[in-house]
Amino acid sequence: MLSAHLGNPELAVQGILPRGVKVFALTEPVQPHRVARLVDNLRASKGHSFAPVGFAGVKRAVQTLRGGGIVALMGDRDIEGPKASLPFFGEEAMMPTGPIEVALRTGATVIPSFSMRTGKDGIETHLEEPLDLERTGDRERDARTNTLRFLARVERRLREHPDQWVVLESIWDGTAAHAKPPMVAVGEEV
């Protein structure tokens, strides 16, 4: 399952548990590690498994896929790992290619999955048709081509629900994910 920060993907993945579907999900590494463990343990309290993005987490994701399990990943924001400058809404943005690279290496099916908040307390989840992954043997080209196919799906959903996308840093400047926020004095306008 490959998603975006649209609606409430974390709640949506929890909503598939009553159907007997359990996933392993990679999460953003949070500092200090003690807080990351606490948050991931809270997320896992209902039955899913969570681990931060990193060597061990990616290794577990690959093992899960090779064992026939389901992995939930986000593909609309560069956290760390493989990435490429790709057009997103007509502008170059650093986007993760790691989720597609994992699918290409493992033969996993990629199911774009999106959620939208509805009304006061509702959530609607859409599991789309699997991506038709191009496999030419050129891993870099295939990762780029297939990530662009996923981003086209994200763009379509964001055009339909622009108010539901929550990414807290700029993805278009290529440096925001790794830069510290500017210091602003109290009372100073940003």
C-alpha positions in Angstrom: 0.0 0.0 0.0 1.5 3.3 -1.1 -0.2 6.5 0.2 0.3 10.2 0.7 -0.3 12.6 3.6 -3.9 13.1 2.5 -6.8 12.9 4.8 -5.8 10.6 7.7 -3.8 7.6 6.3 -2.9 6.4 9.8 -6.5 6.1 10.8 -7.4 4.5 7.5 -4.8 1.8 8.0 -6.2 1.1 11.5 -9.6 0.8 9.9 -8.6 -2.3 7.9 -7.9 -4.3 11.0 -11.5 -5.5 11.5 -11.2 -7.2 8.1 -8.2 -9.2 9.4 -5.7 -7.2 7.4 -2.4 -6.4 9.3 0.3 -4.3 7.8 3.9 -3.4 8.6 4.4 0.4 8.2 7.6 2.5 8.1 7.4 5.7 10.1 9.4 8.9 10.2 12.3 8.7 12.6 11.6 10.9 15.6 14.2 12.1 18.1 14.7 11.1 20.8 14.5 7.4 20.0 12.5 6.8 23.2 9.7 9.0 21.9 9.8 7.2 18.5 9.4 3.8 20.3 6.5 5.2 22.4 4.7 6.5 19.3 5.2 3.4 17.3 4.1 1.2 20.2 0.9 3.2 20.5 0.3 2.8 16.8 0.9 -0.9 17.1 -1.4 -1.4 20.1 -4.3 -2.4 17.8 -2.3 -5.1 15.8 -0.2 -3.5 13.1 3.6 -3.3 13.2 5.6 -0.1 12.9 9.3 0.8 12.7 11.2 3.9 11.7 12.6 4.3 8.2 16.2 3.1 8.3 18.2 0.1 7.4 16.5 -2.2 9.9 13.0 -1.0 9.0 13.6 -1.4 5.2 15.1 -4.8 5.8 11.9 -5.8 7.7 9.7 -4.3 5.0 11.5 -6.4 2.3 11.1 -9.5 4.5 7.4 -8.8 5.1 6.8 -8.5 1.3 8.8 -11.6 0.5 6.8 -13.5 3.1 3.5 -12.4 1.4 2.7 -9.6 3.9 1.5 -6.1 3.4 3.7 -3.0 3.8 2.2 0.5 4.1 4.5 3.4 2.9 4.1 7.1 2.1 5.3 8.4 -1.2 4.7 12.1 -1.3 7.5 13.5 0.9 11.2 12.8 1.1 12.2 11.7 4.6 15.4 9.8 3.9 16.6 7.2 1.5 16.5 7.0 -2.2 15.0 10.1 -3.9 14.9 12.0 -7.2 14.1 15.4 -8.4 10.7 14.8 -10.2 8.0 17.0 -11.5 5.1 17.4 -9.1 2.3 19.7 -10.1 4.7 21.1 -12.8 7.6 21.9 -10.5 10.6 19.9 -9.6 10.4 18.4 -6.1 12.6 15.9 -4.2 10.4 12.9 -4.0 11.1 9.4 -2.5 11.8 6.6 -5.0 12.4 4.1 -2.2 8.9 2.7 -2.1 8.9 1.9 -5.8 12.5 0.6 -5.6 11.4 -1.9 -2.9 8.5 -3.0 -5.1 10.8 -3.5 -8.1 13.3 -5.5 -6.1 10.7 -7.7 -4.4 8.1 -8.1 -7.2 5.5 -6.6 -4.8 2.3 -5.1 -6.2 1.9 -1.4 -5.5 -1.7 -0.4 -4.5 -2.1 3.4 -4.3 -4.3 4.0 -1.2 -5.7 7.3 -0.2 -8.0 8.5 2.6 -10.2 11.6 2.9 -11.9 13.0 5.9 -15.7 13.3 5.4 -18.1 15.3 7.5 -17.3 15.8 11.2 -16.2 12.3 12.1 -16.0 10.3 8.9 -13.1 8.9 6.8 -13.3 7.4 3.3 -10.5 5.2 2.0 -9.8 4.4 -1.6 -7.7 1.4 -2.7 -7.0 2.1 -6.3 -6.0 -0.2 -9.1 -2.5 -1.5 -8.7 0.2 0.5 -10.5 1.4 -1.2 -13.7 5.1 -1.2 -12.9 7.4 -0.8 -15.9 10.4 -3.2 -15.5 13.0 -2.5 -18.2 16.0 -3.7 -16.2 17.3 -0.2 -15.8 16.6 0.3 -12.0 17.1 4.0 -11.9 14.9 4.6 -15.0 12.3 2.2 -13.7 12.2 3.8 -10.3 11.8 7.2 -11.8 9.1 6.1 -14.3 7.0 4.3 -11.8 7.3 6.9 -9.1 6.0 9.4 -11.7 3.0 7.1 -12.2 2.3 7.1 -8.5 2.7 10.9 -8.3 0.2 11.3 -11.1 -2.3 9.4 -8.9 -1.4 11.7 -5.9 -1.9 14.8 -8.1 -5.3 13.6 -9.2 -6.4 13.1 -5.6 -5.0 16.4 -4.4 -6.8 18.2 -7.2 -10.0 16.6 -5.9 -9.2 17.3 -2.2 -6.6 20.1 -1.9 -7.7 20.9 1.6 -6.9 17.4 2.9 -3.1 17.4 2.2 -1.0 17.9 5.3 2.7 18.2 4.6 4.4 20.5 7.1 7.4 21.5 5.1 8.0 22.7 1.6 8.7 19.9 -0.8 9.5 22.1 -3.8 12.7 23.8 -2.8 14.8 20.7 -2.6 16.4 21.6 0.7 13.5 22.0 3.2 13.5 18.4 4.3 17.1 18.7 5.5 17.3 22.4 6.5 16.6 23.9 9.9 13.8 26.3 10.1 14.8 30.0 10.2 15.0 31.6 13.6 12.3 34.3 14.0 12.3 36.8 16.9 9.2 37.1 18.9 6.9 39.7 17.3 8.8 39.5 14.0 6.7 38.8 10.9 7.5 35.6 8.9 
